[in-house]
């Protein structure tokens, strides 16, 4: 398994092992796991991927979007299973969800529909909002996220204010830019960077009295007003099904890439109260969890 910096790597591995156990595999007896984590260092990924290829492993499981792209470049022979991926078609990792082609298949969590829904939820919570700041990183995949958010925003009469950040030191300044731009709410795109800084972003949003929505796991628990996204850890467990079928002779090209089976909505009412917001009852009734 190879990852850039998957949210809670230990839990991901535990879920993957659980999935393998469901298919009768016993670590140390019927298979061996080789784990490689880049620890938020993109520059380490090529070397780690090359190491796995040299080891001639039977399958490589990629537990993050950036890792998937690197593994795709490292081998066209070894089957690759995505436990989490980010716009895999647009990134050139697969040909299509239904017919991935090549040596890569697995699970994708982040879709255009998901990004559009996040904008819709923010509008539902803050009906008068006409301008929303979006914290983003650089890069083509981040461009795609903003594109899909923009498509939904235009239909709702909302103008997005994308604000690029390059590192942790840029976050505070990004909020100053959002306030100067008269943003009425704030969201972020997606990725390990925003997961790692979810608490800082939530607290700065509260400080500047901006309703915030995040797609990063446990962001609502960290203080974000809303979380809307899939259970990314589920992908770790579902990856085991792909590994099992590949080890039994099925080609990755013949295994369609799966999308999330469930999207969770979590509302932090404590944050809403601190912002002086009343969460619509219709939204509360749809929530999977409400943090009081």
C-alpha positions in Angstrom: 0.0 0.0 0.0 1.3 3.4 -0.9 -0.1 6.8 0.2 0.9 10.5 0.3 -0.7 11.2 3.7 -4.1 9.4 3.9 -6.3 10.7 6.7 -5.6 8.4 9.7 -3.3 5.9 7.9 -3.6 3.4 10.8 -7.4 3.2 10.4 -7.1 2.8 6.6 -4.7 -0.1 7.0 -7.0 -1.7 9.7 -10.0 -1.4 7.4 -8.0 -2.8 4.5 -6.9 -5.8 6.7 -10.5 -6.3 7.8 -11.6 -6.4 4.2 -8.9 -8.9 3.3 -10.0 -11.0 6.3 -13.6 -11.1 4.9 -12.1 -12.9 1.8 -10.2 -15.4 3.9 -6.7 -13.8 3.8 -4.5 -14.0 6.8 -1.5 -11.6 6.9 1.8 -13.4 7.4 0.3 -16.7 6.2 -1.5 -16.2 2.9 -0.2 -12.7 2.1 2.4 -10.1 3.1 1.6 -6.3 3.2 4.4 -3.9 2.2 3.4 -0.4 3.6 4.9 2.8 2.3 3.8 6.3 3.5 5.2 9.5 2.1 4.0 11.5 5.1 2.8 14.6 3.1 6.1 14.6 1.1 5.1 14.5 -2.6 8.7 14.3 -3.6 9.1 10.9 -1.8 6.3 9.2 -3.8 8.3 8.3 -7.0 11.0 6.6 -5.0 8.6 4.7 -2.8 6.6 3.6 -5.9 9.8 2.5 -7.7 10.7 0.5 -4.6 7.4 -1.4 -4.7 7.8 -2.1 -8.4 11.4 -3.4 -7.9 10.0 -5.7 -5.1 7.7 -7.2 -7.8 4.6 -7.2 -5.6 1.5 -8.8 -7.0 -0.8 -5.7 -6.5 -0.2 -2.1 -5.4 -2.9 -0.4 -3.4 -2.9 3.4 -3.7 -4.5 5.1 -0.7 -4.4 8.7 -2.0 -5.0 10.6 -5.3 -1.4 11.9 -5.7 0.0 8.4 -5.0 -2.3 7.0 -7.7 -0.9 9.3 -10.4 2.7 8.4 -9.4 2.1 4.6 -9.4 0.4 4.9 -12.8 3.6 6.4 -14.1 5.8 3.8 -12.3 4.2 0.6 -13.8 1.9 -0.6 -16.5 2.4 -4.2 -15.6 1.6 -4.5 -11.9 -2.2 -4.2 -11.1 -3.0 -1.0 -9.1 -6.1 -0.7 -6.9 -7.3 2.8 -5.9 -8.5 2.9 -2.3 -9.1 6.6 -2.8 -8.8 8.7 -6.0 -9.4 12.2 -7.2 -10.9 12.7 -10.6 -9.2 9.6 -12.0 -10.5 10.0 -15.5 -9.5 13.6 -15.9 -6.1 12.8 -14.3 -5.5 10.3 -17.0 -5.3 7.4 -14.5 -8.2 5.5 -16.1 -10.1 5.7 -19.3 -13.6 5.7 -17.8 -15.3 4.5 -14.6 -17.1 1.7 -16.4 -14.1 0.6 -18.5 -10.9 1.7 -16.7 -8.6 0.0 -19.2 -4.9 -0.6 -18.4 -3.7 -1.9 -15.1 -5.6 0.5 -12.7 -9.1 0.1 -11.1 -10.6 0.6 -7.6 -12.6 3.3 -5.8 -13.1 7.1 -6.5 -14.6 9.3 -3.8 -14.6 12.8 -5.4 -17.0 13.5 -8.2 -18.4 16.6 -9.9 -21.8 16.0 -8.4 -20.3 15.9 -4.9 -18.6 19.3 -5.4 -21.8 20.8 -6.8 -23.8 19.5 -3.8 -21.5 21.2 -1.4 -22.2 24.6 -2.9 -26.0 23.9 -2.8 -25.8 23.0 0.9 -24.0 26.2 1.7 -26.6 28.2 -0.1 -29.3 26.4 1.7 -27.7 27.2 5.0 -26.9 30.8 4.1 -29.7 31.8 1.6 -28.5 35.4 1.3 -25.0 34.4 0.4 -23.9 35.7 -3.0 -20.1 35.4 -2.6 -18.3 32.3 -1.2 -14.5 32.1 -0.8 -12.9 28.8 -1.8 -9.5 27.9 -0.4 -7.6 25.9 -3.0 -4.1 24.6 -3.9 -2.5 25.0 -7.3 -2.8 22.3 -10.0 -5.1 20.9 -12.7 -7.1 18.7 -10.4 -7.8 21.6 -8.1 -8.9 23.6 -11.2 -11.4 20.8 -11.8 -12.9 21.1 -8.3 -13.3 24.8 -8.7 -14.8 24.3 -12.1 -17.5 22.0 -10.8 -18.2 24.2 -7.8 -18.5 27.2 -10.2 -21.0 25.4 -12.4 -23.3 24.9 -9.4 -22.6 28.4 -8.0 -23.7 30.2 -11.2 -27.1 28.4 -11.2 -27.6 29.7 -7.6 -26.5 33.2 -8.3 -23.3 32.8 -6.3 -19.9 34.2 -7.2 -17.0 32.1 -6.0 -13.8 33.7 -4.8 -11.0 31.2 -5.3 -8.0 31.9 -3.1 -4.8 29.9 -3.7 -2.7 28.8 -0.8 0.7 27.2 -1.0 1.4 26.3 2.6 0.2 26.5 6.1 1.5 30.0 6.5 -0.9 31.2 3.8 -4.1 30.2 5.6 -4.5 33.3 7.8 -3.8 35.7 4.9 -6.3 33.8 2.8 -9.0 34.6 5.3 -8.0 38.2 5.3 -8.4 38.2 1.5 -11.8 36.5 1.8 -13.0 39.2 4.2 -11.7 42.0 2.0 -13.5 40.3 -0.9 -16.7 40.4 1.1 -17.1 36.7 1.2 -20.1 35.5 3.2 -19.0 31.9 3.6 -15.9 29.7 3.0 -15.2 26.3 1.6 -12.0 24.4 0.7 -11.3 22.1 -2.2 -10.0 18.7 -1.2 -6.8 16.8 -0.2 -4.4 15.8 2.6 -3.3 19.4 3.0 -6.8 20.6 3.9 -7.3 17.5 6.1 -4.2 18.3 8.1 -5.2 21.9 8.6 -9.0 21.3 9.2 -8.9 22.6 12.8 -7.0 25.7 11.9 -9.3 26.5 9.0 -12.4 25.9 11.2 -11.2 28.2 13.9 -10.2 31.0 11.5 -13.6 30.7 9.9 -15.3 31.1 13.3 -13.0 34.0 14.2 -14.0 35.8 11.0 -17.6 34.8 11.5 -17.8 32.9 8.2 -19.9 29.7 7.9 -17.6 27.0 6.7 -18.1 23.7 4.8 -15.4 21.0 4.5 -15.2 17.6 2.8 -12.3 16.5 5.1 -13.0 13.7 7.5 -13.8 14.9 11.1 -13.8 18.5 10.0 -17.1 19.1 11.7 -15.7 17.7 14.9 -12.8 20.1 14.6 -15.3 23.0 14.4 -16.3 23.4 10.8 -20.0 24.2 10.5 -20.7 21.5 7.9 -19.1 18.3 6.6 -20.4 16.8 3.5 -18.5 13.9 1.9 -18.0 10.1 1.7 -16.5 7.8 4.3 -13.0 7.7 2.8 -12.1 4.8 5.1 -14.7 2.7 3.4 -12.6 2.8 0.3 -9.7 1.1 2.2 -12.0 -1.8 3.0 -13.6 -1.9 -0.4 -10.1 -2.1 -2.0 -9.7 -5.6 -0.5 -12.5 -6.8 -2.9 -10.5 -5.6 -5.9 -7.3 -7.2 -4.6 -9.1 -10.5 -4.1 -10.5 -10.6 -7.6 -7.2 -9.6 -9.2 -5.3 -12.3 -7.2 -7.9 -14.7 -8.5 -7.1 -13.8 -12.1 -9.5 -11.0 -13.1 -7.8 -8.2 -15.0 -8.1 -4.6 -13.6 -9.4 -3.4 -17.0 -12.4 -5.6 -16.5 -13.3 -4.2 -13.0 -15.4 -1.0 -13.1 -14.3 1.8 -10.8 -16.8 2.3 -8.0 -18.1 5.6 -6.6 -19.2 6.2 -3.0 -22.1 4.2 -1.7 -23.0 6.8 0.9 -22.4 10.5 1.4 -22.6 11.8 5.0 -23.8 15.2 6.2 -22.6 16.4 9.6 -23.7 19.6 11.1 -22.0 21.4 14.0 -24.8 23.2 15.8 -22.4 24.6 18.4 -20.6 26.4 15.6 -23.9 27.6 14.1 -24.9 29.1 17.5 -21.5 30.8 17.8 -22.1 32.4 14.4 -25.7 33.4 15.2 -27.0 31.1 12.5 -30.2 29.1 12.7 -29.8 25.7 10.9 -33.0 25.0 8.8 -34.9 22.1 10.2 -35.0 20.5 6.8 -31.2 20.4 6.9 -31.1 18.9 10.4 -33.5 16.2 9.4 -31.3 15.2 6.5 -28.1 15.1 8.6 -26.5 11.8 9.4 -25.1 13.4 12.6 -25.6 16.6 14.5 -22.9 17.9 16.9 -24.5 19.8 19.7 
